[in-house]
């Protein structure tokens, strides 16, 4: 899994990199299926921190995308990672059920 971290009007320090990398351990269950991750951290005009995560997953042709906005950058990143984890689980469940339906049709 290749993780790229970009900051727009936000300074990406070693602390931020370590925090992001530690949070992405939640996605270890899908490590072989996630090819690329792009994290964009932006300061909004209202001085909130917007965390956007784009994940390229082998099961999807389109990348998965989530965002979360909060005053604290740690909470913003944590909530965005939780959202992307839930989305990956949902997409993998959809793929499994699709494969099961196709297998049942073939047996019929």
N, C-alpha and C positions, 0 to 999 in steps of 0.2 A: 504494500500500500504506500503510494507516494503522496505525501502531504505537503501542500504548498500554502504558505500563509502570507497574505498581502494586507497591508494597512493603508487606508485612505484617510488622511488627516489623523492617523493614529500611529504612534511609534511602536514598532514590533521589537520588544526587548527579549532577552533570553528567558526572563520569567514568563512572558506571554507564550513563547515557543514551547517551553517545558510544560506549561499548563495545558495548552492545546494538545500536545502529544500525550499527556497523561489522560486526558479526557477521551481520546480516541481509542484507548484500551477497551472501552465499552463495545467497540465494534470488532473486537478480535474474533468473534464468532463468524464473521463474514469476511475475514481477512483475505482468503483466497479468491473471493468473488468481487472484491473492491479493487479497482485498478488505480484510480486517481481520486484525490480529495483536494478541493480548493477552498480555503477558508479566507473570507474577506471580512475585515473588521473596519468599520467606518464610524466616524463621529458625525452624527446628524446635526442639522441646524439648531435643534433643541438641546444639544449637548448630551443626547443619549448615545449609547453605543449599540450599533447595529451589527450583528454577527450573521453572515450569510455563509452557508455551506453548500457546496456542489459536489456530489459524489457520482463517479462513473462506476456503474455496477454491471457485471457481465450479463446479468439476467435482463437488463433493460437496454434498449438502443438510445433512449433519451436519458440524460443525467437526472439524478434526483436532486431537488433543491429545497432548502428550508432557510428561514431567516427568523431572527428573534431580536427584539430591541429592549434594552434596559439601561438604567443609569450606571450600573456596575458592570464592567467588562467581563468579570468572572461569571456572573450570573447569566449574562447574555450568551457567552460561549457554552456554558453548561446546558442551558435550556435548548440551544440550537442543536447541540450534540444529541440530547435526549430525543428531540423531534426527529432527527435524521435516523436515529436508531429505530424508533417506532416505524418510520416510513420504510426502512429496509426490511424489517420483519414483516410488515404488511405486504410489500411487493413479493417477498419470497413465499409467503403463504398463498398469494394469488397464483404464483407460478406453479406451486405444488398442487393446488386444487385443479388448475387447468390440465396438468399432466395426468392427474387421476381421472378427470372426466374423459380425456382422450383415451386412456387405457380402458376404461369401462365401455366406451363406444366400440372399441376394437374387439372386446370380448363378446359383445352382444351379437 
